[in-house]
Amino acid sequence: MNMDKEMLYQRIETMIISSTNSPKYVSFSTVKMADLFGVNPLEIEERVNELLEEGRLKKTQLSELPSYEVYMLPS
């Protein structure tokens, strides 16, 4: 099964928008996300990387511990 990039983007976008963090960001497990969509975790990573390359998502590292990779919408 091929991962639908738009469906993944909409899910991540919704997670970010509904986040209580300030600024709005989200951290997620590609394994859990893959399980949710019924695909291989590598496919999730590939689609997320495509979204990053397209500028539709931004990725950063939290400065405080635990220093998770977090995703935000571009401003």
MOSUL-V598656 format. One record per residue. RES is the residue in three letters. SS is DSSP state (hx for helix, st for strand, lp for the rest). PHI is phi in degrees with one decimal (none if undefined). D_CENTER is the distance of its C-alpha to the mean C-alpha in whole Angstrom. Layout:
RES,SS,PHI,D_CENTER / RES,SS,PHI,D_CENTER
This chain:
MET,lp,none,19 / ASN,lp,-90.1,17 / MET,lp,-75.9,14 / ASP,lp,-79.4,14 / LYS,hx,-61.7,11 / GLU,hx,-66.4,12 / MET,hx,-64.4,12 / LEU,hx,-63.6,8 / TYR,hx,-60.3,8 / GLN,hx,-61.1,10 / ARG,hx,-65.1,8 / ILE,hx,-65.3,5 / GLU,hx,-59.2,8 / THR,hx,-62.1,10 / MET,hx,-61.7,9 / ILE,hx,-67.7,9 / ILE,hx,-62.5,12 / SER,lp,-86.0,13 / SER,lp,-65.1,12 / THR,lp,-91.8,16 / ASN,lp,-70.3,15 / SER,lp,-132.5,17 / PRO,lp,-66.7,15 / LYS,lp,-68.2,12 / TYR,lp,-153.3,9 / VAL,st,-144.8,7 / SER,lp,-119.9,7 / PHE,lp,-145.1,6 / SER,lp,-91.8,9 / THR,hx,-64.8,8 / VAL,hx,-67.0,12 / LYS,hx,-66.2,11 / MET,hx,-64.4,9 / ALA,hx,-62.9,11 / ASP,hx,-62.9,14 / LEU,hx,-61.0,13 / PHE,hx,-91.6,13 / GLY,lp,70.3,16 / VAL,lp,-129.7,15 / ASN,lp,-75.1,15 / PRO,hx,-54.5,12 / LEU,hx,-62.7,13 / GLU,hx,-66.8,12 / ILE,hx,-62.4,9 / GLU,hx,-58.3,9 / GLU,hx,-62.1,11 / ARG,hx,-66.3,9 / VAL,hx,-63.7,6 / ASN,hx,-61.5,9 / GLU,hx,-63.3,11 / LEU,hx,-64.3,9 / LEU,hx,-65.9,9 / GLU,hx,-62.5,13 / GLU,lp,-76.2,13 / GLY,lp,81.0,13 / ARG,lp,-84.3,10 / LEU,lp,-133.9,8 / LYS,st,-119.6,9 / LYS,st,-120.7,8 / THR,st,-145.8,11 / GLN,st,-112.9,13 / LEU,lp,-66.0,14 / SER,lp,-79.1,18 / GLU,lp,-86.2,19 / LEU,lp,-78.7,19 / PRO,lp,-71.8,17 / SER,lp,-85.6,16 / TYR,lp,-71.8,12 / GLU,st,-79.0,9 / VAL,st,-124.6,8 / TYR,st,-119.3,5 / MET,st,-134.1,8 / LEU,lp,-83.9,10 / PRO,lp,-62.8,13 / SER,lp,-87.1,16
